[in-house]
Amino acid sequence: MVNPTFVFLPLYLYPINSSWENVTKSIVQYPDLNFQIVVAPNLINVIPDQNYITNLQILNNYTNVQTLGYVPTNWATRDISLVQSEIDCYAAWANYTIANIQVSGIFFDEAPSAVNNENLSYMGNVSTYAKKALGAGRNMVTFNPGVAVDTAWYNLADSIIVYEDTWAKFNFTKLNSTIPPGYLSKSITLIHNFTGDPSTQKEVIANLTDASFGGTFITDQPGYTSISTMWTDFCEALR
């Protein structure tokens, strides 16, 4: 049975040698666990370099994986034409015929949380642009405000990062109470600097899955340019 709570992995580690090997091993080991994986290559030449091409094709070979392209918005203040040009780069990957490197959606980092006309208009525009540019079946949109937000934001995105912060600041009871039950399946948590043991990590995951959160990720690292030393335990607990 497929666990409805998926792995949401910001994979900002450059794919060289065997740097993504632990990730692909877990994808193979847990075919009933779904993975949404964010990639953040240099887009200066539109098509990424050969290391990304090789490893993106590997990820896209698995039916339990969806890849998302990283695009920052600087809290809805970045020049919207730059955001759109990066979306266009990811959309162009679908036309690359040598390897399957297409993404399944866009991850908008540094998304605003405040509800006002300017923010809603900006994020609504880039979300609509992404969905049209990528096309049906691969037009998933995720916003990352990193905090719980008003339900108005869920009308513009398929999922929302409602928590991105350290383990020391994580309070499941408080977070769970701020999100209406109907929106939990579209909500994702990212916990970094985790200092607990595997049993504590398993307990956190059980709380999140029991509450029907859509996706989660826990890492003992301070960021996403290295793989958590507890990655295997994390996948085992979530499967």
C-alpha positions in Angstrom: 0.0 0.0 0.0 1.3 3.4 -1.0 1.8 5.8 1.9 -0.1 9.0 1.1 2.6 11.1 2.8 5.5 11.5 0.4 9.1 12.4 0.7 9.8 16.0 -0.3 13.5 16.2 -0.9 15.3 19.5 -1.8 18.3 17.9 -3.5 20.7 20.8 -3.9 23.7 18.5 -3.8 25.6 18.5 -7.1 25.2 15.1 -8.9 28.8 14.0 -9.3 30.2 10.5 -8.9 27.9 8.7 -6.4 26.6 11.8 -4.6 22.9 10.9 -5.3 23.4 7.2 -4.9 21.8 6.9 -1.4 18.7 8.7 -2.8 18.3 6.4 -5.7 18.9 3.3 -3.6 16.0 4.3 -1.3 13.8 5.0 -4.3 14.4 1.5 -5.5 14.1 -0.1 -2.0 10.8 1.6 -1.3 8.7 1.4 -4.5 5.5 2.2 -2.6 6.9 5.4 -1.2 6.5 8.5 -3.4 9.3 11.1 -3.8 9.1 14.7 -4.9 12.6 15.8 -5.6 13.6 19.4 -6.1 16.6 20.0 -8.4 18.5 23.3 -8.7 20.9 23.3 -11.6 22.6 26.3 -13.2 20.2 27.4 -16.0 22.6 29.7 -17.8 22.6 27.3 -20.8 19.0 26.2 -20.4 19.8 22.5 -20.7 21.8 21.4 -17.6 25.3 19.9 -17.7 26.0 16.2 -18.4 26.1 15.2 -14.8 22.6 16.6 -14.2 21.4 15.0 -17.5 22.6 11.6 -16.5 21.2 11.7 -13.0 17.9 13.4 -13.9 17.2 10.6 -16.4 17.9 8.1 -13.6 15.4 9.8 -11.3 12.8 10.0 -14.1 13.0 6.3 -14.8 11.2 5.6 -11.5 7.4 5.8 -11.4 7.5 6.8 -7.7 9.5 10.0 -8.4 8.4 13.4 -9.5 11.1 16.0 -10.1 10.5 19.8 -9.6 12.6 22.7 -10.8 13.8 25.3 -8.3 12.7 28.9 -8.9 13.1 31.6 -6.2 10.7 34.6 -6.1 12.4 36.7 -3.4 9.1 36.9 -1.6 7.3 38.2 -4.7 9.7 41.0 -5.3 11.9 39.4 -8.0 11.6 40.6 -11.5 8.7 38.5 -12.8 10.4 38.2 -16.2 13.4 36.5 -14.6 11.0 34.0 -12.9 9.3 33.3 -16.1 12.5 32.8 -18.0 13.6 30.2 -15.5 10.3 28.4 -15.9 10.8 28.5 -19.6 14.2 26.8 -19.2 12.6 23.9 -17.2 9.8 23.7 -19.8 12.4 23.4 -22.5 13.8 20.2 -20.9 10.8 18.3 -22.2 12.0 18.9 -25.7 15.5 17.4 -25.0 15.4 14.2 -27.0 18.7 12.6 -26.0 17.5 11.8 -22.4 14.4 12.1 -20.3 15.2 15.1 -18.1 11.8 16.8 -18.0 10.4 18.0 -14.6 7.0 17.4 -13.2 6.6 20.9 -11.8 8.1 24.0 -10.3 9.1 24.6 -6.7 8.8 28.4 -5.9 11.1 29.1 -3.1 11.0 32.3 -1.0 7.3 32.6 -1.5 5.4 35.2 0.5 3.1 34.4 3.3 1.3 37.7 3.8 -2.1 37.9 2.0 -2.4 41.1 0.0 -3.3 42.0 -3.5 0.3 42.4 -4.7 1.5 39.1 -3.4 -1.6 37.1 -4.6 -1.4 38.7 -8.0 2.4 38.0 -8.4 2.2 34.4 -7.2 -1.0 33.7 -9.1 0.7 34.9 -12.3 3.8 32.8 -11.9 1.8 29.7 -10.9 -0.5 30.1 -14.0 2.5 30.8 -16.2 4.3 27.6 -14.9 1.2 25.4 -15.4 0.8 26.6 -19.0 4.5 26.4 -19.9 5.0 22.9 -18.5 1.7 21.5 -19.8 -0.8 19.0 -18.5 0.5 16.1 -16.5 3.7 17.8 -15.5 2.5 21.1 -14.1 2.7 20.7 -10.3 3.3 23.9 -8.4 4.7 24.1 -4.8 5.1 27.3 -2.9 7.6 27.7 0.0 6.6 30.4 2.4 8.1 28.2 5.2 5.2 28.9 7.6 1.5 28.1 7.9 -0.5 30.4 5.6 -4.0 31.6 4.9 -6.1 29.2 2.8 -6.1 31.7 -0.1 -2.7 30.5 -1.0 -3.9 26.9 -1.5 -6.0 28.1 -4.4 -2.8 29.0 -6.3 -0.6 26.0 -5.6 -0.8 22.2 -5.5 1.1 22.2 -2.2 2.5 24.5 0.4 5.6 24.3 2.6 4.0 25.2 5.9 7.1 24.6 8.0 10.8 25.0 7.1 13.0 25.5 10.1 15.1 23.8 12.7 14.1 20.8 14.8 14.6 22.9 17.9 11.7 25.2 16.9 9.4 22.4 15.7 6.1 22.1 17.6 3.8 19.5 16.0 0.8 20.3 18.1 1.0 24.0 17.4 1.6 23.5 13.7 -1.2 20.9 13.3 -3.7 23.3 15.0 -3.0 26.1 12.6 -3.9 24.2 9.4 -7.5 23.4 8.6 -8.0 19.6 8.2 -9.0 20.0 4.6 -5.6 21.4 3.7 -3.3 19.0 5.5 -2.9 16.8 2.5 -1.6 19.8 0.5 0.8 20.8 3.3 4.5 19.9 3.6 7.0 20.1 6.5 10.8 20.5 6.1 12.8 20.0 9.4 16.5 20.6 9.4 19.2 20.4 12.1 17.5 17.4 13.5 19.2 16.3 16.7 17.0 13.4 17.8 17.6 9.7 17.4 15.9 7.4 14.9 13.1 6.5 17.3 12.3 10.2 17.8 12.4 10.8 14.0 10.0 7.8 13.6 7.6 9.3 16.2 7.6 12.7 14.4 6.9 11.0 11.1 4.1 8.9 12.7 2.5 12.2 14.0 2.7 13.8 10.5 1.3 10.8 8.7 -1.5 10.2 11.2 -2.5 13.8 10.7 -2.4 13.3 6.9 0.2 15.9 6.1 1.0 15.6 2.3 4.8 15.5 2.5 7.7 15.8 4.8 11.5 15.8 5.0 13.8 15.6 8.1 17.5 16.0 7.9 20.2 16.3 10.5 22.1 18.6 8.2 21.8 22.5 8.3 20.7 22.6 4.7 20.2 20.5 1.6 23.6 20.3 -0.1 24.4 17.1 1.8 22.4 13.9 2.6 21.2 13.4 6.1 23.1 10.7 8.0 19.6 9.5 9.0 18.2 9.4 5.5 17.8 5.6 5.4 16.0 5.6 8.8 13.8 8.4 7.5 12.7 6.5 4.5 12.2 3.3 6.5 10.0 5.1 9.0 7.9 6.8 6.3 7.3 3.8 4.0 
